[in-house]
Amino acid sequence: MNADIQGALNQINKAYRAFEHNGMPMKKEQVKAVLEYGLKQGYKGIDEISNAEVEAVLNKLLEGK
């Protein structure tokens, strides 16, 4: 998937349903965190965010709970 990060964030209520990681659907809070991370890194497209970066963001979310 090569969607625009800002566009996905603008439509988060619908867009998050299209996201998965390691074959599992992602929750809206997870998708939002990953997309916000991508923006902070200066990425434009979702495909620029590596699997390792997604893992790191998701792990931080788990630690915060």
Secondary structure, DSSP 8 states (H G I E B T S, - for coil): ---BHHHHHHTHHHHGGG-EETTEE--HHHHHHHHHHHHHTT--BGGGS-HHHHHHHHHHHHHT-
